[in-house]
Amino acid sequence: MTQDYIVKALAYDGQIRAYSALTTETVQEAQTRHYTWPTASAALGRTMTATLMMGAMLKGDQKLTVTVDGQGPIGKITADADAKGNVRGYVSQPQTHFPLNDVGKLDVRRAVGVDGALSVVKDVGMKDYFTGSSPIVSGELGDDFTYYFAKSEQVPSSVGLGVLVNPDNSIKAAGGFIIQVMPGADDKVISQLEDAITNMTPISKLIEQGLTPEEILEEVLGKDNLQILETMPAQFECNCGHDKFLNAIRSLGEAEIESMIKEDHGAEAQCHFCRNKYHYSEEELRDLLPN
């Protein structure tokens, strides 16, 4: 398998900014850890792919968290990413699956629902967090991220996301793009771009054909118009750890910790994102209590 990666690019002399990502291995890692069924894999994979590319828009140690809650059977989808190509995610009901929809595709809309919101919290290293949200408009997620950028960040964008699942539940291919119009872009460029997006081959088809992220952007923007700025590896990466959960236990307070020692003779914590489990002995818990 090719290592997953993200491409950052400009097009039409800097009037358009573009990102594209190959995320097959990353989504496979999430599928394996959470044992997601196909429709859930597609919903989680699309969300993680978009979040990964949004992470690539950040700088330094900035991070963001995306929550999709369309009130559907899948429950909440949560993903977070940093500026370095790391992403992780989980879904409330990983064993969610439905028959294919009318066009023979995984029924992501039915799983996600259309009665809630997509929200984004960015930790840009200041005291304040940037928080934005927009209503879920389609439940297919690509359109929902497109709408989010327009409504919440006032950036006209087009977001394409695709996840293909094999009959054995493994991930066949996953990826996507985000194309954004920069302030002051020419009307002519904008209408060329709109035409190109309207007439392009669906993203899932391009991914299925094995196009690289660069080739996907060439397909939409035209090879001559594209300037690749950088590529960086992408992966499922969780930053949880023994000490992080120990700090969380410390914050529960003395009474709670004492009851863990007396009743449970220790504690166990499990990370939502990667499902790793951490065990804490009575002795470790006693060390948290004031002497």
C-alpha positions as CSV (number, residue, x, y, z in Angstrom):
1,M,0.0,0.0,0.0
2,T,1.1,3.6,-0.7
3,Q,1.7,5.6,2.4
4,D,-1.1,8.1,2.9
5,Y,-0.3,11.8,2.3
6,I,-1.7,15.3,1.8
7,V,-0.9,17.7,-1.0
8,K,-1.1,21.5,-0.6
9,A,-1.4,23.4,-3.8
10,L,-2.3,26.7,-5.5
11,A,-4.0,27.2,-8.8
12,Y,-4.8,30.0,-11.3
13,D,-1.8,32.1,-10.0
14,G,-2.7,31.8,-6.4
15,Q,-6.4,32.7,-6.8
16,I,-7.4,29.2,-5.7
17,R,-6.0,27.2,-2.8
18,A,-6.3,23.4,-2.8
19,Y,-5.7,20.4,-0.7
20,S,-6.0,16.7,-1.5
21,A,-5.4,13.6,0.5
22,L,-5.0,9.9,0.2
23,T,-6.3,8.3,3.4
24,T,-6.8,4.6,2.7
25,E,-4.5,3.3,5.4
26,T,-5.6,6.0,7.9
27,V,-9.3,5.0,7.5
28,Q,-8.3,1.3,7.6
29,E,-6.6,1.9,11.0
30,A,-9.8,3.5,12.3
31,Q,-11.9,0.6,10.9
32,T,-9.7,-2.0,12.6
33,R,-9.6,-0.2,15.9
34,H,-13.3,0.5,16.1
35,Y,-14.6,-2.5,14.1
36,T,-16.8,-0.2,12.0
37,W,-19.3,-1.7,9.6
38,P,-19.3,-0.3,6.0
39,T,-21.7,2.6,6.3
40,A,-20.1,3.7,9.5
41,S,-16.6,3.3,7.9
42,A,-17.7,5.6,5.1
43,A,-19.1,8.2,7.5
44,L,-16.1,8.1,9.8
45,G,-13.6,7.9,7.0
46,R,-15.1,11.0,5.2
47,T,-15.1,13.0,8.4
48,M,-11.5,12.0,9.2
49,T,-10.4,12.8,5.6
50,A,-11.9,16.3,5.8
51,T,-10.6,16.9,9.3
52,L,-7.1,15.9,8.2
53,M,-7.1,18.4,5.3
54,M,-8.5,21.1,7.6
55,G,-5.6,20.3,10.0
56,A,-3.2,20.9,7.1
57,M,-4.5,24.5,6.9
58,L,-3.2,25.1,10.5
59,K,0.3,26.1,11.6
60,G,2.7,24.9,14.3
61,D,1.1,23.2,17.2
62,Q,-2.5,24.3,16.3
63,K,-5.2,21.6,16.4
64,L,-8.8,21.2,15.6
65,T,-11.7,19.0,16.5
66,V,-14.7,18.3,14.2
67,T,-18.0,16.9,15.5
68,V,-20.7,15.8,13.2
69,D,-24.1,15.2,14.9
70,G,-26.9,14.8,12.5
71,Q,-29.1,13.0,15.1
72,G,-29.0,9.8,12.9
73,P,-28.5,6.2,14.0
74,I,-24.7,6.5,13.9
75,G,-24.7,9.0,16.7
76,K,-21.9,11.5,16.9
77,I,-18.8,11.4,14.7
78,T,-15.7,13.0,16.3
79,A,-12.3,13.6,14.6
80,D,-9.4,15.7,15.5
81,A,-6.2,16.6,13.6
82,D,-3.1,18.7,13.9
83,A,-1.0,20.6,11.4
84,K,1.5,17.7,11.0
85,G,-0.7,15.2,9.2
86,N,-2.0,13.3,12.3
87,V,-5.7,12.5,12.6
88,R,-7.8,10.3,14.8
89,G,-11.5,9.7,15.1
90,Y,-14.4,7.6,16.4
91,V,-18.1,7.2,16.1
92,S,-20.8,6.6,18.7
93,Q,-22.3,3.6,17.0
94,P,-19.6,1.9,14.9
95,Q,-21.7,-1.1,14.0
96,T,-24.1,0.9,11.8
97,H,-24.9,-0.4,8.3
98,F,-27.8,-0.1,5.9
99,P,-28.6,-1.5,2.4
100,L,-27.2,0.6,-0.4
101,N,-29.1,3.7,-1.4
102,D,-31.0,4.4,-4.7
103,V,-27.8,5.0,-6.6
104,G,-26.1,1.9,-5.3
105,K,-23.8,3.7,-2.8
106,L,-23.3,3.4,1.0
107,D,-26.2,5.2,2.6
108,V,-24.1,7.7,4.6
109,R,-27.0,10.2,4.7
110,R,-29.3,7.7,6.4
111,A,-26.6,6.9,9.0
112,V,-25.6,10.5,9.8
113,G,-29.1,12.1,9.7
114,V,-29.9,15.6,8.7
115,D,-31.3,17.2,11.8
116,G,-28.1,18.5,13.5
117,A,-24.9,20.4,13.1
118,L,-21.3,20.1,12.0
119,S,-19.1,21.9,14.5
120,V,-15.4,22.8,14.5
121,V,-13.3,23.9,17.4
122,K,-9.8,25.2,16.6
123,D,-7.1,25.4,19.3
124,V,-4.9,28.0,17.7
125,G,-2.6,28.3,20.8
126,M,-4.3,31.4,22.2
127,K,-6.6,31.5,25.3
128,D,-9.6,31.6,23.1
129,Y,-10.7,28.8,20.8
130,F,-12.2,29.5,17.4
131,T,-15.6,27.7,17.3
132,G,-17.8,27.5,14.3
133,S,-20.8,25.4,13.3
134,S,-23.3,25.0,10.6
135,P,-26.5,22.9,10.0
136,I,-26.1,19.5,8.4
137,V,-27.5,20.1,4.9
138,S,-27.2,16.7,3.2
139,G,-25.7,14.1,5.6
140,E,-23.4,13.0,2.8
141,L,-20.7,15.1,4.5
142,G,-18.9,16.5,1.4
143,D,-21.7,19.0,1.0
144,D,-21.9,19.6,4.7
145,F,-18.2,20.6,4.9
146,T,-18.7,22.8,1.8
147,Y,-21.6,24.5,3.5
148,Y,-19.6,24.9,6.7
149,F,-16.8,26.7,5.0
150,A,-19.2,29.1,3.3
151,K,-21.3,29.8,6.3
152,S,-18.9,29.7,9.2
153,E,-15.6,30.7,7.7
154,Q,-17.0,32.7,4.7
155,V,-14.7,30.9,2.3
156,P,-16.3,29.6,-0.9
157,S,-15.2,26.0,-1.1
158,S,-15.8,22.7,-2.7
159,V,-15.2,19.6,-0.6
160,G,-15.2,16.1,-2.2
161,L,-14.8,13.0,0.1
162,G,-14.9,9.3,-0.8
163,V,-14.5,6.0,1.0
164,L,-14.9,2.6,-0.7
165,V,-15.3,-0.5,1.4
166,N,-14.5,-4.1,0.4
167,P,-17.0,-6.9,0.9
168,D,-14.9,-8.1,3.9
169,N,-15.3,-4.7,5.6
170,S,-11.7,-3.6,4.9
171,I,-11.1,-0.2,3.3
172,K,-10.5,-0.4,-0.5
173,A,-9.7,3.3,-1.0
174,A,-10.3,6.6,0.7
175,G,-9.4,10.2,0.0
176,G,-10.7,13.6,-0.9
177,F,-10.1,17.3,-1.8
178,I,-10.9,20.8,-0.5
179,I,-10.7,23.6,-3.1
180,Q,-11.1,27.2,-1.9
181,V,-11.5,30.5,-3.6
182,M,-9.1,33.1,-2.2
183,P,-10.3,36.7,-1.6
184,G,-10.1,38.9,-4.7
185,A,-10.3,35.9,-7.2
186,D,-11.3,36.8,-10.7
187,D,-15.0,36.1,-11.6
188,K,-13.8,34.3,-14.7
189,V,-11.6,32.0,-12.6
190,I,-14.5,31.3,-10.2
191,S,-16.9,30.4,-13.1
192,Q,-14.3,28.2,-14.7
193,L,-13.8,26.4,-11.4
194,E,-17.6,26.0,-10.9
195,D,-17.9,24.5,-14.3
196,A,-15.0,22.1,-13.7
197,I,-16.5,20.9,-10.4
198,T,-20.0,20.5,-11.9
199,N,-18.6,18.4,-14.7
200,M,-15.9,16.4,-12.9
201,T,-16.0,12.6,-12.4
202,P,-17.3,11.8,-8.9
203,I,-14.6,11.7,-6.3
204,S,-15.3,8.1,-5.3
205,K,-14.8,7.1,-9.0
206,L,-11.4,8.9,-9.1
207,I,-10.3,7.3,-5.9
208,E,-11.4,3.9,-7.2
209,Q,-9.4,4.4,-10.4
210,G,-6.4,4.9,-8.2
211,L,-5.7,8.5,-8.9
212,T,-3.1,10.2,-6.7
213,P,-4.0,13.3,-4.7
214,E,-2.0,15.3,-7.3
215,E,-3.9,13.7,-10.2
216,I,-7.2,14.4,-8.5
217,L,-6.4,18.1,-8.3
218,E,-5.2,18.1,-11.9
219,E,-8.5,16.5,-12.9
220,V,-10.5,19.3,-11.3
221,L,-8.2,22.3,-11.8
222,G,-6.3,21.4,-15.0
223,K,-2.6,20.4,-15.0
224,D,-1.4,23.7,-16.4
225,N,-3.1,25.7,-13.7
226,L,-1.8,23.8,-10.8
227,Q,1.2,24.6,-8.6
228,I,2.0,21.9,-5.9
229,L,3.4,23.6,-2.8
230,E,4.2,20.6,-0.6
231,T,3.3,17.1,0.3
232,M,3.3,15.6,3.8
233,P,2.6,12.1,5.2
234,A,-0.7,11.5,6.9
235,Q,-1.6,8.9,9.5
236,F,-3.9,7.8,12.3
237,E,-2.1,8.9,15.4
238,C,-3.5,9.1,18.9
239,N,-1.8,11.2,21.6
240,C,-3.4,9.5,24.5
241,G,-1.2,7.8,27.2
242,H,-0.9,6.3,30.6
243,D,-0.1,9.7,32.3
244,K,-2.8,11.6,30.5
245,F,-5.5,9.4,31.9
246,L,-3.8,9.4,35.3
247,N,-4.2,13.2,35.3
248,A,-7.8,12.8,34.3
249,I,-8.3,10.5,37.3
250,R,-6.6,13.0,39.6
251,S,-9.1,15.6,38.6
252,L,-12.0,13.4,39.7
253,G,-11.3,14.3,43.3
254,E,-10.4,12.4,46.5
255,A,-13.7,10.7,47.2
256,E,-13.9,9.2,43.7
257,I,-10.3,8.0,43.8
258,E,-10.8,6.4,47.3
259,S,-13.8,4.6,46.1
260,M,-11.8,3.2,43.1
261,I,-9.2,1.9,45.6
262,K,-11.7,0.4,48.0
263,E,-14.3,-1.0,45.6
264,D,-12.4,-1.7,42.4
265,H,-8.9,-2.2,43.8
266,G,-7.6,-0.1,40.8
267,A,-8.9,1.5,37.7
268,E,-9.1,1.0,34.0
269,A,-9.5,3.7,31.4
270,Q,-10.1,3.3,27.6
271,C,-9.4,6.0,25.0
272,H,-12.4,6.8,22.8
273,F,-10.2,7.5,19.8
274,C,-7.9,4.5,19.6
275,R,-9.5,2.1,22.1
276,N,-6.2,1.5,23.9
277,K,-6.8,0.5,27.6
278,Y,-4.8,1.7,30.5
279,H,-4.7,0.0,33.9
280,Y,-3.9,1.7,37.2
281,S,-3.0,-0.2,40.4
282,E,-4.2,0.7,43.9
283,E,-0.7,2.0,44.6
284,E,-0.7,4.4,41.6
285,L,-4.1,5.7,42.7
286,R,-3.0,6.1,46.3
287,D,-0.1,8.3,45.0
288,L,-2.7,10.7,43.7
289,L,-4.1,11.3,47.1
290,P,-2.7,14.0,49.4
291,N,-0.5,12.5,52.1
